[in-house]
């Protein structure tokens, strides 16, 4: 009897084992592992830009004409095409430094706002990416692969639009949060359904979320050509404009679109980080995602954790849709999302399913997307080049061995490596 283990010690032992599973890899990282964790994404972006430069040169007609004259002329034309394109990309993303300096030295606040507008516009573009990236990251951290963010964005936008135009007479400090939370609630419901099916029946969340996406698209199409169609729209699938009291405020006059939603997104990212890494609920979700068998042994409710994770993921995606309607579009139309939900999968992977990493990845995508518009207008380079750059960066992040081989980096020691458990997103 004396040799039997004390059952009272089981919870403590289990806690130690789970902490070893969840946290020890990051705590055991040496300088090499930590340095490469920062260096590899930087080199991935740099390598993507280099390959993008080659693609720009190969797709520019003037380069071939110059090579027909001489090899030197061809190289000069290639360099001109690359430098002009990337200069336009930079100015479109951050603004023209010379114009900003001149505006700072002057006393015209309007000119200053216009000078920094490209930077502010990049933040506007990054805002829905932050919400959507967080949505997918929460699912990844919980061991779930959700492809439903796009549908959840649409249903969140639909709910926010309906509350925004149908309820009248409310003050802004009630109406705007109510519409925003309606979008989050609709997204949570759309996440709850595949989460419940996964937890209760074992149905694949990948298939379920894809199916829910299509249900959402067709439902939105029906609503915009029926109950929610704007009177007098001439058959065009558009909703009525939301009330002024439901709008998320913009800080400046047009054409500057920078709005409060960006700071709401940062606040939500902080809350998600705190939830995942500082609360018991977040610890449970990460444990279930890292090792469901150990979580079950510890007495954690796998069913509840799965449903909660998918619901939170849906709510965050719904916020992305609500933000776009309340802060920018003010009305709902078919195809209002250019694929935020699908890009969010890449964002979560690029950010290693960490809210801080997701915010940085969203800013990167926002700057690239915003700068690409000016690059296309200034040089004629297709905006699709930016999609290629994003894809290359994701490939290099997902396969760091390629970067190590190209730049002859030493692989981290065994104790420095992050152990990948079951699930998605580098948990």
C-alpha positions as CSV (number, residue, x, y, z in Angstrom):
1,X,0.0,0.0,0.0
2,X,2.9,2.3,0.8
3,X,4.2,2.0,-2.8
4,X,0.9,3.0,-4.5
5,X,0.9,6.4,-6.1
6,X,-1.1,9.1,-4.4
7,X,-4.1,10.0,-6.5
8,X,-4.1,13.5,-5.1
9,X,-0.8,14.1,-6.9
10,X,-2.3,13.2,-10.3
11,X,-3.6,16.7,-11.2
12,X,-0.2,18.3,-10.3
13,X,1.7,15.6,-12.3
14,X,-0.6,16.1,-15.2
15,X,-0.2,19.8,-15.1
16,X,3.6,19.4,-15.2
17,X,3.4,17.0,-18.2
18,X,1.0,19.4,-20.1
19,X,3.3,22.3,-19.5
20,X,6.2,20.3,-20.8
21,X,4.1,19.5,-23.9
22,X,2.8,23.0,-24.5
23,X,5.6,25.3,-23.4
24,X,8.9,23.5,-23.1
25,X,10.0,23.7,-26.7
26,X,9.9,27.5,-26.7
27,X,11.6,27.7,-23.3
28,X,14.3,25.4,-24.5
29,X,15.1,27.4,-27.5
30,X,18.7,28.6,-27.6
31,X,20.1,31.6,-29.3
32,X,20.3,29.7,-32.6
33,X,16.6,28.7,-32.6
34,X,15.4,32.2,-31.5
35,X,17.6,34.0,-34.0
36,X,16.4,31.8,-36.9
37,X,12.8,32.2,-35.8
38,X,13.3,36.0,-36.6
39,X,15.8,35.7,-39.4
40,X,14.0,33.1,-41.6
41,X,10.8,35.3,-42.1
42,X,13.0,38.3,-43.0
43,X,15.0,36.2,-45.5
44,X,11.7,34.7,-46.8
45,X,10.4,38.2,-47.6
46,X,13.7,39.2,-49.1
47,X,13.9,36.1,-51.3
48,X,10.3,36.6,-52.4
49,X,11.2,40.2,-53.5
50,X,14.2,38.9,-55.4
51,X,12.3,36.3,-57.3
52,X,9.5,38.9,-57.8
53,X,12.1,41.1,-59.4
54,X,13.1,38.4,-61.8
55,X,9.5,37.9,-62.7
56,X,9.0,41.6,-63.3
57,X,12.0,41.7,-65.6
58,X,10.8,38.6,-67.5
59,X,7.3,40.0,-68.0
60,X,8.3,43.4,-69.2
61,X,8.3,43.8,-73.0
62,X,10.8,46.7,-73.0
63,X,13.4,44.4,-71.5
64,X,13.3,42.0,-74.5
65,X,13.5,44.9,-76.9
66,X,16.6,46.2,-75.1
67,X,18.2,42.8,-75.1
68,X,17.7,42.7,-78.9
69,X,20.0,45.7,-79.1
70,X,22.7,44.6,-76.7
71,X,23.2,42.6,-73.5
72,X,24.1,45.8,-71.6
73,X,20.9,47.6,-72.7
74,X,18.9,44.6,-71.7
75,X,20.3,44.6,-68.2
76,X,19.8,48.3,-67.9
77,X,16.2,48.0,-69.0
78,X,15.6,45.1,-66.6
79,X,17.0,47.2,-63.7
80,X,14.9,50.1,-64.7
81,X,11.7,48.0,-64.7
82,X,12.5,46.4,-61.4
83,X,13.6,49.7,-59.6
84,X,10.6,51.6,-61.0
85,X,8.2,48.9,-60.0
86,X,9.5,48.5,-56.4
87,X,9.8,52.3,-56.0
88,X,6.1,52.6,-56.9
89,X,5.3,49.7,-54.6
90,X,7.1,51.4,-51.7
91,X,5.5,54.8,-52.3
92,X,2.1,53.2,-52.7
93,X,2.5,51.4,-49.4
94,X,4.3,54.0,-47.3
95,X,4.1,57.3,-49.2
96,X,6.6,59.4,-51.0
97,X,9.4,60.3,-48.4
98,X,10.2,63.6,-50.2
99,X,6.5,64.7,-50.2
100,X,6.1,63.7,-46.5
101,X,9.2,65.7,-45.5
102,X,8.0,68.7,-47.5
103,X,4.6,68.5,-45.9
104,X,6.2,68.3,-42.4
105,X,8.2,71.4,-43.1
106,X,5.2,73.3,-44.3
107,X,2.1,74.4,-42.3
108,X,-0.6,72.8,-44.4
109,X,-2.3,70.0,-42.4
110,X,-4.3,68.9,-45.5
111,X,-1.2,68.4,-47.5
112,X,0.4,66.4,-44.7
113,X,-2.6,64.1,-44.4
114,X,-2.5,63.5,-48.2
115,X,1.2,62.8,-48.0
116,X,0.8,60.1,-45.4
117,X,-2.4,58.8,-46.9
118,X,-0.7,55.8,-48.6
119,X,0.6,54.6,-45.2
120,X,-2.9,55.1,-43.7
121,X,-4.5,53.3,-46.6
122,X,-2.2,50.3,-46.0
123,X,-3.4,50.2,-42.4
124,X,-7.0,50.2,-43.7
125,X,-6.3,47.3,-46.0
126,X,-4.5,45.4,-43.2
127,X,-7.5,45.8,-40.8
128,X,-9.7,43.0,-42.1
129,X,-6.7,40.8,-42.5
130,X,-6.0,41.1,-38.8
131,X,-9.5,40.0,-37.8
132,X,-9.5,37.1,-40.4
133,X,-6.0,36.0,-39.6
134,X,-6.8,35.9,-35.8
135,X,-9.9,33.8,-36.7
136,X,-7.9,31.1,-38.5
137,X,-5.1,31.3,-35.9
138,X,-7.4,30.4,-33.0
139,X,-8.7,27.4,-34.9
140,X,-5.1,26.3,-35.7
141,X,-4.1,26.7,-32.1
142,X,-6.9,24.4,-31.1
143,X,-5.9,21.7,-33.6
144,X,-8.7,22.6,-36.1
145,X,-8.3,23.5,-39.8
146,X,-11.1,25.9,-40.6
147,X,-11.7,27.1,-44.1
148,X,-14.9,28.8,-43.2
149,X,-13.6,32.3,-42.5
150,X,-14.8,33.6,-45.9
151,X,-18.3,32.5,-45.3
152,X,-18.2,33.8,-41.7
153,X,-17.0,37.2,-43.0
154,X,-20.0,37.3,-45.4
155,X,-22.5,36.3,-42.7
156,X,-21.0,38.8,-40.3
157,X,-21.3,41.6,-42.9
158,X,-24.9,40.6,-43.6
159,X,-25.9,40.7,-39.9
160,X,-24.1,44.0,-39.3
161,X,-25.7,45.5,-42.4
162,X,-29.2,44.4,-41.3
163,X,-28.8,45.8,-37.8
164,X,-27.1,48.9,-39.3
165,X,-30.0,49.9,-41.5
166,X,-33.1,48.4,-39.9
167,X,-32.7,49.8,-36.4
168,X,-33.3,53.6,-36.3
169,X,-33.1,56.2,-33.6
170,X,-30.3,54.7,-31.5
171,X,-27.3,56.9,-30.4
172,X,-24.0,56.0,-32.1
173,X,-22.4,54.7,-28.9
174,X,-25.1,52.0,-28.8
175,X,-25.9,51.5,-32.5
176,X,-22.4,51.0,-33.8
177,X,-21.3,48.5,-31.1
178,X,-24.6,46.7,-31.5
179,X,-24.1,46.3,-35.3
180,X,-20.5,45.2,-34.8
181,X,-21.4,42.7,-32.2
182,X,-24.2,41.4,-34.4
183,X,-21.6,40.6,-37.0
184,X,-19.5,38.8,-34.4
185,X,-22.5,36.8,-33.1
186,X,-23.5,35.7,-36.6
187,X,-20.0,34.6,-37.3
188,X,-19.9,32.7,-34.0
189,X,-23.1,30.9,-35.0
190,X,-21.6,30.0,-38.4
191,X,-18.5,28.7,-36.5
192,X,-20.6,26.9,-33.9
193,X,-22.3,24.6,-36.5
194,X,-19.2,22.9,-37.9
195,X,-17.6,23.0,-34.5
196,X,-20.6,21.1,-33.0
197,X,-20.5,18.6,-35.9
198,X,-16.8,18.0,-35.4
199,X,-17.1,17.5,-31.7
200,X,-20.3,15.4,-31.7
201,X,-20.0,13.4,-34.9
202,X,-16.3,13.6,-35.8
203,X,-17.3,15.2,-39.1
204,X,-14.3,16.9,-40.9
205,X,-14.3,20.6,-40.1
206,X,-12.6,21.1,-43.5
207,X,-15.5,19.7,-45.4
208,X,-18.1,21.2,-43.1
209,X,-16.7,24.8,-43.3
210,X,-16.4,24.6,-47.1
211,X,-20.1,23.5,-47.3
212,X,-21.1,26.3,-44.9
213,X,-19.2,28.8,-47.1
214,X,-21.4,27.9,-50.1
215,X,-24.6,28.0,-48.0
216,X,-23.5,31.5,-46.9
217,X,-22.8,32.8,-50.5
218,X,-26.2,31.6,-51.8
219,X,-28.0,32.8,-48.7
220,X,-26.4,36.3,-49.1
221,X,-27.3,36.3,-52.8
222,X,-30.9,35.5,-52.0
223,X,-31.1,38.2,-49.3
224,X,-29.7,40.9,-51.5
225,X,-32.1,40.1,-54.3
226,X,-35.0,39.7,-52.0
227,X,-35.7,40.8,-48.3
228,X,-32.5,43.0,-48.0
229,X,-32.5,44.5,-51.5
230,X,-32.3,48.3,-51.6
231,X,-35.6,49.9,-52.8
232,X,-35.1,51.5,-56.2
233,X,-31.8,49.6,-56.9
234,X,-33.1,48.5,-60.3
235,X,-32.6,44.8,-59.6
236,X,-28.9,45.3,-58.5
237,X,-28.1,43.1,-55.5
238,X,-27.4,45.9,-53.0
239,X,-28.6,46.4,-49.4
240,X,-29.8,49.8,-48.1
241,X,-27.2,52.1,-46.7
242,X,-26.6,51.7,-42.9
243,X,-27.7,54.5,-40.6
244,X,-25.1,57.2,-39.7
245,X,-25.3,56.1,-36.1
246,X,-24.0,52.6,-37.0
247,X,-20.9,53.8,-38.9
248,X,-17.5,53.2,-37.5
249,X,-16.0,56.7,-37.6
250,X,-13.3,57.7,-40.0
251,X,-10.7,60.2,-38.7
252,X,-10.3,62.4,-41.8
253,X,-12.2,63.7,-44.7
254,X,-12.3,61.9,-48.0
255,X,-10.3,60.5,-49.8
256,X,-8.5,59.4,-46.5
257,X,-10.3,56.3,-45.2
258,X,-8.4,55.6,-42.0
259,X,-10.9,54.6,-39.4
260,X,-11.3,53.5,-35.8
261,X,-11.6,49.9,-36.9
262,X,-7.8,49.5,-37.1
263,X,-7.5,50.2,-33.4
264,X,-10.4,47.9,-32.6
265,X,-8.5,45.2,-34.5
266,X,-5.4,45.8,-32.5
267,X,-7.4,45.7,-29.3
268,X,-9.0,42.4,-30.3
269,X,-5.6,41.0,-31.2
270,X,-4.4,41.8,-27.7
271,X,-7.5,40.2,-26.2
272,X,-7.0,37.1,-28.2
273,X,-3.3,36.9,-27.1
274,X,-4.3,37.3,-23.5
275,X,-7.1,34.7,-23.9
276,X,-4.8,32.1,-25.5
277,X,-1.7,32.6,-23.3
278,X,-2.9,34.0,-20.0
279,X,-6.2,32.3,-19.2
280,X,-7.3,28.8,-18.3
281,X,-9.6,28.6,-21.3
282,X,-6.9,29.5,-23.7
283,X,-4.5,27.0,-22.0
284,X,-7.1,24.3,-22.4
285,X,-7.6,25.1,-26.1
286,X,-3.9,25.1,-26.8
287,X,-3.5,21.8,-24.9
288,X,-6.3,20.2,-26.9
289,X,-4.7,21.4,-30.1
290,X,-1.2,20.3,-29.1
291,X,-2.1,16.8,-27.7
292,X,-5.7,15.9,-27.4
293,X,-4.8,12.6,-25.7
294,X,-2.9,14.3,-22.9
295,X,-5.7,16.9,-22.6
296,X,-8.3,14.1,-22.3
297,X,-6.1,12.3,-19.6
298,X,-6.0,15.6,-17.7
299,X,-9.8,15.7,-17.6
300,X,-10.3,18.5,-20.2
301,X,-13.5,18.5,-22.1
302,X,-12.5,18.0,-25.8
303,X,-16.1,18.5,-27.1
304,X,-16.5,21.9,-25.3
305,X,-13.1,23.1,-26.3
306,X,-13.7,22.2,-30.0
307,X,-17.0,24.0,-30.1
308,X,-15.7,27.1,-28.2
309,X,-12.7,27.3,-30.5
310,X,-14.7,27.2,-33.7
311,X,-17.3,29.7,-32.3
312,X,-14.5,32.2,-31.3
313,X,-12.9,31.7,-34.7
314,X,-16.2,32.4,-36.4
315,X,-16.8,35.5,-34.2
316,X,-13.5,37.0,-35.2
317,X,-14.1,36.4,-38.9
318,X,-17.6,38.0,-38.5
319,X,-15.9,41.0,-37.0
320,X,-13.9,41.3,-40.2
321,X,-17.1,41.5,-42.3
322,X,-18.8,43.9,-39.9
323,X,-15.7,46.2,-40.0
324,X,-15.7,46.4,-43.8
325,X,-19.4,47.3,-43.8
326,X,-19.5,49.7,-40.9
327,X,-16.2,51.5,-41.5
328,X,-15.9,51.5,-45.3
329,X,-18.6,50.2,-47.6
330,X,-21.7,51.3,-45.6
331,X,-23.7,48.9,-47.8
332,X,-23.5,45.2,-48.6
333,X,-23.0,44.0,-52.2
334,X,-22.2,40.6,-53.7
335,X,-18.5,39.9,-53.8
336,X,-17.5,42.7,-51.3
337,X,-14.7,40.5,-49.9
338,X,-11.7,39.9,-52.2
339,X,-10.9,36.7,-50.4
340,X,-9.9,37.9,-47.0
341,X,-11.0,34.5,-45.5
342,X,-8.8,32.5,-47.8
343,X,-5.8,34.8,-47.4
344,X,-6.3,34.4,-43.6
345,X,-5.1,30.8,-43.8
346,X,-1.8,32.1,-45.2
347,X,-1.7,34.8,-42.6
348,X,-2.1,32.4,-39.7
349,X,0.7,30.2,-41.1
350,X,2.9,33.1,-41.7
351,X,2.3,34.4,-38.1
352,X,2.8,30.9,-36.6
353,X,-0.8,31.1,-35.2
354,X,0.4,33.7,-32.7
355,X,-1.7,36.9,-32.5
356,X,1.4,39.1,-32.6
357,X,2.7,37.3,-35.6
358,X,-0.7,37.5,-37.3
359,X,-0.8,41.3,-36.8
360,X,2.7,41.6,-38.4
361,X,1.7,39.3,-41.3
362,X,-1.5,41.2,-41.8
363,X,0.4,44.5,-42.0
364,X,2.8,43.0,-44.5
365,X,-0.1,41.8,-46.7
366,X,-1.8,45.2,-46.3
367,X,1.3,47.1,-47.4
368,X,1.9,44.8,-50.3
369,X,-1.8,45.0,-51.5
370,X,-1.9,48.8,-51.0
371,X,1.4,49.4,-52.8
372,X,0.4,47.0,-55.6
373,X,-2.3,49.4,-56.8
374,X,0.1,52.2,-57.4
375,X,2.6,49.9,-58.9
376,X,0.1,48.8,-61.5
377,X,-1.0,52.3,-62.3
378,X,2.6,53.7,-62.5
379,X,4.3,50.9,-64.3
380,X,1.6,48.7,-65.8
381,X,2.9,45.7,-63.9
382,X,-0.1,43.5,-63.1
383,X,-1.3,43.5,-59.5
384,X,-1.1,39.6,-59.7
385,X,2.6,39.9,-59.2
386,X,1.9,40.8,-55.6
387,X,-0.1,37.6,-55.2
388,X,2.9,35.7,-56.5
389,X,5.1,37.5,-54.0
390,X,2.7,36.5,-51.2
391,X,2.7,32.9,-52.3
392,X,6.5,32.7,-52.5
393,X,6.8,34.2,-49.0
394,X,4.4,31.6,-47.6
395,X,6.2,28.8,-49.3
396,X,9.5,29.9,-47.8
397,X,8.0,30.3,-44.4
398,X,6.4,26.9,-44.5
399,X,9.6,25.2,-45.8
400,X,12.4,26.9,-43.8
401,X,14.8,24.3,-45.1
402,X,14.8,26.0,-48.4
403,X,15.9,29.3,-46.8
404,X,18.6,27.5,-44.8
405,X,19.9,25.9,-48.0
406,X,19.9,29.1,-50.0
407,X,21.7,31.1,-47.3
408,X,23.7,28.3,-45.9
409,X,22.2,28.6,-42.4
410,X,22.9,25.9,-39.9
411,X,19.9,23.8,-38.8
412,X,19.1,24.4,-35.2
413,X,20.1,21.8,-32.7
414,X,17.6,19.1,-31.6
415,X,16.9,20.9,-28.4
416,X,16.3,24.2,-30.2
417,X,13.7,22.9,-32.6
418,X,10.1,23.5,-32.0
419,X,8.3,20.2,-31.7
420,X,5.2,20.1,-33.9
421,X,2.3,18.2,-32.3
422,X,-0.9,17.1,-33.8
423,X,-2.9,20.0,-35.3
424,X,-2.2,22.9,-37.5
425,X,-0.4,26.2,-37.4
426,X,3.0,25.3,-35.8
427,X,1.6,24.7,-32.3
